[in-house]
Amino acid sequence: MKKILLTAAFAVAAMAASAQYYVGGSAGIQFNGKDSGIDPKFGINISPMVGYTLNDKMDAGLEVIFSFQKDQEPTETKYTSFGLAPYLRYTFYQFGKFGVLGKGSVFFLSQTQKSDATGKQSTFALGLGVIPQITFDVTDKVQLFADLNFLAFNFAYVNPEGDSFSMFNVGVDANNITQVGDLQIGFIYRF
């Protein structure tokens, strides 16, 4: 019995040592002042993630989305979002420490909108998205990445209170339901 337990412990330790688990996250911010010529807005998005490297080209993981946005025009409106997005990342090109990836995800998002004019409204969204990423390997364990949201393709089924609709975005902006800003920067730490 001791031999079986010892063998099982070594097998689990070997699998854990060779596993390519990682943690990380990204953040995005947007600010348009009153003098910018467009509607004043402020937005922030923080997305922690966990994942596993399947092979040299592909990763799978789960991203948690926390987002806040405040619009000033025509009346002050605040949006608060929470979501989950399982994803796959595929490396198309690797040039030394630089890489070009595609990140495909399915997202589930709940958003609350508060405004003096309309009161409080809740929205649920379910969708698919593809976002290009550029990566830089700082070390074997640390990787920096940038989500290029301005080149993204997104499809979402949105169900606000009492109504529903579908939306398709190619090249998104800060009004997209899942992202804030055109560029989102993050990191990954591999174990």
C-alpha positions, 0 to 999 in steps of 0.5 A: 500500500505504501508503494502505491501511495508513494508512486501516486504521489510521485506521479502527481508531483511530476505532472504538477512540475511539468504543468504549464498553469498560469495566472495573470490579468489585464487592465484598460482605461479610457478618459475623454475630457469635455474638451475632446470634441466627443462625449465625455466618458471615463471607463476602466476594465480589470480582467484577472485570468487563469489558464493552462498551456495545452501545447506550444501553440495553444492555451486555454483559460478563464477570464473574469471581467470587472468593468465600470464606465461613466458617460456624461452626455446627455445625462450622467449614466454609470455602467457596472459589469461583471462577466466570465469569458472562457477562452482559447489563445492560438499563436500564429507567429513567433519572432524570437520573444515577440508573438502574434496570437488570436484569442477566441472567447465565449463571454457571459456578462451582466451589466447594471446601468444607473441614470437619473433619467432612466433609473436602474436597468439590468442587461445580460449578454452572451457572445463570441469574440475574437481579439488579436494579441501581441505578446512579448516574453520577458522571461520563460515565466513572464509574458506581457500582452496587448489586446488589440480591441480595435481589430476585434470581431464580436457577436453578442445576444443582449437581453435588457429588461423586457427586450432582446437584440443581437449585435455584431461589431467589427473593430470595436470602440469603448461602447462595446459591452465587454471592453473599454478602450482600444488597447488593453495591456496585461501579463501572464505568470507561468508556474 
